[in-house]
Amino acid sequence: MKIPALVGKKDFDNVFKNSDTSFSSGPFVVILKKNEISSARTGIIIQKKFVKLAVNRNYIKRKFREIIMRSKLNSYDAILMVKNKIEEFDKLKVKKNFIDLESKIEKI
């Protein structure tokens, strides 16, 4: 099942300006905003200077989308951002961070 994406500057700005909640774990920050649509939409911001390899950036994207699908987070817009540089990419650390984020998302 494909999750709809936030498209364009207008959608992203709307979430940033009017966010309902946000939380972080490690270098990751998730910003959530209630929307009028019955499904969740995602936006992912990963700068190349923070995560060098495309393989690792894609891994982060897949894990975030997987969390959104599992959480059944309906009628929310969610943005994932990487705020700090990940020097040595360790999948176990990333998984721990995403488990932490998932538990925070489920509390909503």
C-alpha positions, 0 to 999 in steps of 0.5 A: 500500500502506497502512502500519499506524499506531501507535495510542494512547498505549500503543503510543507509550510502548512505543516511547519507553521501549524503543527499539532505536535513534534518529537525527536529521537536521536538525529530524527525529528517528526512533526505532525499536523491534523489534516482534512483528508482521511489518510495520512500523508508523509514528507521526508527531508534528508539532506545529503550532507547529513546522510551521505549514502543514498542507500542509507537515505532510502533505508530511513525513508522506508523505515519511516513509511513503514512506521506510518503504515503500522501506526494507522495514523489517519488524517495526519500529515507527518514530516520526518527530518534529519537534524544532525549529521550521522557520522557512522550509519549504524542500522541498529541505532537507527532502528532503536531511534525509529522504535522510540519514534513509533512508540511516541506516535502510537501515544497520539 
